[in-house]
Amino acid sequence: MRITFVLPDAGIAGGVRVVAIYAARLQAKGHQVTVMCLPPRPLSLREHLRCFLKGKGWTPKQPSHFDGTSIDLRRLDQWRPMTAADVPDADVVIATWWETAEWVAQFPASKGTKVYLIQHDEALFAGQPVERVRQTWRLPMYKIVVAQWLSDLAAQQFDEPAVPVIPNSVDGNQFFAPPRGKQTQPTVGMMYSDTWWKGSDIGLQAFALAAQQIPNLRLVVFGLTPIAAHLPLPPDTQYFYQPPQSLIKDLYAQCDAWLFTSRVEGFGLPILEAMACRTPVIGTPVGAAPELLKSGGGILVEPEDPIAMAQAIERIHALSELEWQAMSQVAYRQATSYTWEEATQKFEAALHEAIDRVRPCVVPSVAPM
């Protein structure tokens, strides 16, 4: 197949990682894959100055999950809506964000059968035009979602029954750790973001409460944004700002538990990444967390409840060495029970099904008697 993915950008967000993985694996299976995206968002004068003063240059290069790959990545030269003239002819064209769905909906049939890969309910993101986002769910495109709650949403709100669910997996070559015991110094980790729906404030409150009960409790954090004044980290926190991808597995593996704090989430890749590094996860029940944690590789807590999250930290701290190792092993088994190869096979089959649905049915002619 000739396959085109249409991205709004090619940065280092989790959803971009998923597209990059599918693109690479589909290309390895012999498909011709092109990824289209916009250039990096134009920076304001203040942002240019900040980067320059930090030694990153006037216009720093945007890191991407496509760096170092052989994927045919094509960026437009301007920040503007993508048109059919920008995109190669293909057998299938895949929208990956609500704006890209609007663009793809206008493409002619020569650009391919239209597929919409939905990784979140993007109407929940602050600042998005809710009705326009909702309307993209109603577009006549073959839809694929990454978690059961999104398939349920499609059925309940948009009269789209049986939207196929193809869960994400985790790259075992990138996220792994050998069997280990609990840390000498009790340690928990989390991702940092000043975006409200990521829930970092919940995790930080939980850590503060747990630290009152657990002497020398340590916090390891990484994130894509600088520390915001309104959301400071506790003293002595180890913060890794935009760490190289090769380092992230080591951060997960330093922890006795990983805090998944999101208020809303499409899937929640850090859950799988931490579990693949043999770290139990304490998570809020959003995205794929209910499915991923039900086997016992962590603890599911109520949303908006830092007290419950703190108590879960204390529960994991109180485990004996053997009990913690058993939970760690369950987490690892869960993360490695479903591979990207299996996900790619399902994704490839879904693309074929999408093409077959729009392929005209040819009725064989019958010779006259």
LINWODA-V349928 format. One record per backbone hydrogen bond with DSSP energy under -0.5 kcal/mol. NH is the residue of the N-H (numbers start at 0). CO is the residue of the C=O. E is the energy in kcal/mol with one decimal. If there is no record, write none. Layout:
<<NH:CO:E> <NH:CO:E>>
This chain:
<<2:0:-0.7> <2:31:-3.2> <3:91:-2.3> <4:33:-2.6> <5:93:-2.8> <6:4:-0.6> <6:35:-3.4> <16:12:-1.9> <17:13:-1.9> <18:14:-1.8> <19:15:-2.8> <20:16:-2.4> <21:17:-2.4> <22:18:-2.9> <23:19:-2.4> <24:20:-2.5> <25:21:-2.9> <26:22:-2.1> <27:23:-2.1> <28:24:-1.1> <29:26:-1.8> <30:25:-2.1> <31:0:-2.5> <32:30:-0.8> <33:2:-2.6> <34:71:-2.8> <35:4:-3.2> <35:33:-0.5> <36:73:-2.1> <37:7:-0.7> <47:43:-2.5> <48:44:-2.5> <49:45:-2.5> <50:46:-2.4> <51:47:-2.4> <52:48:-2.7> <53:49:-1.4> <54:51:-1.5> <55:50:-2.7> <62:60:-0.6> <64:10:-1.9> <66:63:-1.4> <68:65:-2.0> <71:32:-0.8> <72:70:-1.5> <73:34:-3.2> <73:71:-0.6> <74:72:-0.5> <75:36:-2.2> <79:77:-1.2> <85:82:-1.4> <86:82:-0.5> <86:83:-1.1> <89:109:-1.5> <90:1:-2.1> <91:1:-1.8> <92:112:-2.7> <93:3:-3.3> <94:92:-0.6> <94:114:-3.0> <95:5:-1.0> <100:96:-2.1> <101:97:-1.7> <102:98:-2.0> <103:99:-3.0> <104:100:-2.2> <105:101:-0.6> <105:102:-1.6> <106:103:-1.6> <110:107:-1.9> <111:108:-1.8> <112:90:-2.6> <114:92:-2.5> <114:112:-0.5> <115:141:-3.0> <116:94:-2.8> <116:114:-0.5> <117:115:-0.8> <117:143:-3.2> <118:116:-0.6> <121:119:-1.2> <123:120:-2.1> <124:121:-1.2> <127:124:-1.6> <129:127:-1.1> <132:128:-2.5> <133:129:-2.9> <134:130:-2.2> <135:131:-1.2> <135:132:-0.8> <136:132:-0.7> <136:133:-1.1> <137:133:-0.6> <137:134:-1.1> <138:135:-1.0> <140:138:-2.6> <141:113:-2.2> <143:115:-2.3> <144:163:-2.4> <145:117:-1.0> <149:146:-0.9> <150:146:-1.3> <151:147:-2.6> <152:148:-2.0> <153:149:-2.2> <154:150:-1.9> <155:151:-2.7> <156:152:-2.6> <157:152:-0.7> <157:153:-1.1> <158:154:-0.6> <159:153:-2.1> <160:158:-0.5> <162:159:-0.7> <163:142:-0.6> <165:144:-3.0> <165:163:-0.6> <166:164:-0.5> <171:169:-0.9> <173:170:-1.2> <174:170:-2.9> <175:173:-0.6> <176:275:-0.5> <185:183:-0.6> <187:217:-2.5> <188:256:-1.8> <189:219:-1.7> <190:258:-0.6> <191:221:-2.3> <197:194:-1.4> <198:195:-1.8> <201:198:-0.8> <202:198:-1.6> <203:199:-2.5> <204:200:-2.2> <205:201:-2.4> <206:202:-2.5> <207:203:-2.2> <208:204:-2.2> <209:205:-2.7> <210:206:-2.7> <211:207:-0.7> <211:208:-0.7> <212:209:-1.6> <213:209:-1.8> <214:212:-0.6> <216:213:-1.4> <217:185:-2.9> <219:187:-2.3> <220:237:-2.9> <221:189:-1.3> <222:239:-1.8> <223:191:-0.6> <230:227:-1.4> <236:233:-1.6> <237:218:-2.2> <238:236:-0.8> <239:220:-2.5> <239:237:-0.5> <240:238:-0.6> <241:222:-3.5> <241:239:-0.6> <242:239:-0.5> <246:243:-2.0> <247:243:-0.8> <247:244:-0.5> <248:244:-0.6> <249:246:-0.9> <250:246:-1.4> <251:247:-2.3> <252:248:-2.2> <253:249:-0.6> <253:250:-0.8> <254:251:-1.6> <255:186:-3.1> <256:186:-0.9> <257:279:-2.4> <258:188:-3.2> <259:257:-0.6> <259:281:-3.0> <260:258:-0.7> <262:196:-3.3> <263:196:-1.2> <270:267:-1.7> <271:267:-0.7> <272:268:-2.4> <273:269:-2.6> <274:270:-2.3> <275:271:-2.6> <276:272:-1.0> <276:273:-0.6> <277:274:-1.9> <278:273:-2.2> <279:255:-0.5> <279:277:-0.6> <280:296:-1.3> <281:257:-3.0> <282:280:-0.6> <282:298:-2.3> <283:259:-1.6> <284:300:-0.8> <285:283:-2.1> <286:264:-0.6> <287:266:-2.7> <288:285:-2.0> <291:287:-2.5> <292:288:-2.5> <293:289:-0.7> <295:292:-1.6> <298:280:-2.3> <300:282:-2.7> <304:301:-0.7> <308:304:-1.9> <309:305:-2.5> <310:306:-2.5> <311:307:-1.9> <312:308:-2.0> <313:309:-2.2> <314:310:-2.2> <315:311:-2.3> <316:312:-2.3> <317:313:-1.9> <318:314:-0.6> <318:315:-0.9> <323:319:-2.8> <324:320:-2.3> <325:321:-2.0> <326:322:-2.1> <327:323:-2.8> <328:324:-2.2> <329:325:-2.0> <330:326:-2.4> <331:327:-2.2> <332:328:-2.6> <333:329:-2.5> <334:330:-2.2> <335:331:-1.9> <336:332:-0.6> <336:333:-0.8> <342:338:-2.1> <343:339:-2.9> <344:340:-2.1> <345:341:-2.0> <346:342:-2.5> <347:343:-3.1> <348:344:-2.2> <349:345:-2.1> <350:346:-2.1> <351:347:-2.0> <352:348:-2.3> <353:349:-2.5> <354:350:-2.2> <355:351:-2.5> <356:352:-2.0> <357:353:-1.0> <357:354:-0.6> <358:354:-1.1> <361:359:-0.6> <362:360:-0.6> <363:361:-0.6> <366:364:-0.5>>
